Amino acid sequence: MELHHWVVKVMRQELLAGSGLNEADLELLRYEAAGHSSKAIGAALHLEAKTIDCRFQRVNAKLDAPDRRTAARIARLYGLL
């Protein structure tokens, strides 16, 4: 395994362990990375758009991100998406 892949793997494990992200959080981040709105994500998950917004607030807090786009970028950078 190359050093770069090893570093990314370790960083990913540390982020997951330290942030408390779960599979539902990662699913939201995947939708955000694909450019979906809260309304579209809510329709896909059978939830209200306000519920999606509340979930993103929790995800943002877990990743210490100012907004959901930044949270998705962090997740992608660490190889979670």
Residue, then its C-alpha position, 0 to 999 in steps of 0.5 A: m500500500e502506498l503511503h498516500h493511501w495509508v495516510v488517507k485511511v488513517m485520517r478517515q478512521e480518525l475522523l469517523a471515530g472522533s466525529g461520531l458520523n453514522e451511515a445516515d450522516l454519510e448518506l446525507l453527505r452523498y446526496e449533498a455531494a451530488g447536488h441535491s436540495s433538502k426537498a429532493i433528499g427529503a423526497a428520496l428518504h420520505l422525510e420533510a425538508k426541515t428534517i433534512d435541514c436539522r440533520f445537516q445541522r447535526v452533521n455540520a456540528k460533528l464535522d465542525a463545518p460552517d455549512r453542508r457543502t463544506a461538510a461534504r467537501i470534508a467527507r470527500l477529502y477524508g475518503l468517506l464519499 
